[in-house]
Amino acid sequence: MTAFVKQYGITFPIWLDPLGKAVEVFNNYNLPSSYVIDRSAAVRLAWVGKISREMLEKYVTPLVEEQ
């Protein structure tokens, strides 16, 4: 994960889940899976499968830039 974060210059927090709590919370056993959770704890986006840089820029960047 660290290499991915560095490679794409991601500056927002990343939730690593070594104990598998996300599997319980989201009831999702698919890997990879990604979620964008806003400051109010609402799930704004969810993906099952690989995420490309284009997807990050198109969908995640606007959410990060929200105030």
C-alpha positions in Angstrom: 0.0 0.0 0.0 2.8 2.4 0.8 4.3 2.1 -2.7 0.8 2.8 -4.2 0.4 5.9 -2.1 3.8 7.2 -3.0 3.5 6.3 -6.7 0.2 8.2 -7.0 1.1 11.1 -4.6 -2.0 10.4 -2.5 -2.2 12.9 0.3 -5.6 11.9 1.9 -5.7 9.4 4.8 -5.7 5.7 3.9 -7.3 3.1 6.2 -5.3 0.0 6.3 -7.2 -2.9 7.7 -4.9 -5.7 8.9 -7.5 -7.1 11.4 -10.3 -7.3 8.8 -12.7 -4.9 10.5 -13.8 -3.4 7.2 -14.9 -6.9 6.0 -17.3 -6.9 9.0 -18.4 -3.3 8.7 -19.0 -3.3 5.0 -19.9 -7.0 4.7 -17.6 -7.2 1.7 -15.2 -10.1 1.1 -13.9 -8.9 -2.3 -10.3 -7.8 -2.7 -9.3 -5.2 -3.6 -12.1 -3.0 -2.3 -11.9 0.7 -1.7 -14.1 3.2 0.0 -14.1 7.0 0.2 -15.5 8.1 3.6 -16.0 11.8 4.2 -15.4 13.8 7.3 -18.9 13.1 8.6 -18.3 9.3 8.3 -20.6 8.9 5.2 -19.4 6.5 2.5 -19.3 8.6 -0.6 -17.8 6.1 -3.0 -17.1 2.4 -3.1 -15.2 0.2 -5.5 -14.6 -3.5 -5.9 -11.6 -4.2 -8.0 -8.6 -2.2 -9.2 -8.7 1.6 -9.2 -6.8 3.5 -11.9 -5.2 6.9 -11.5 -7.9 8.2 -13.9 -10.6 6.9 -11.6 -9.0 8.6 -8.6 -8.7 11.9 -10.4 -12.2 11.8 -11.8 -14.1 10.7 -8.7 -11.9 11.1 -5.6 -10.2 14.4 -6.2 -13.4 16.5 -6.4 -14.5 15.0 -3.0 -11.1 15.7 -1.4 -11.3 19.3 -2.7 -14.8 19.9 -1.1 -14.8 22.0 2.0 
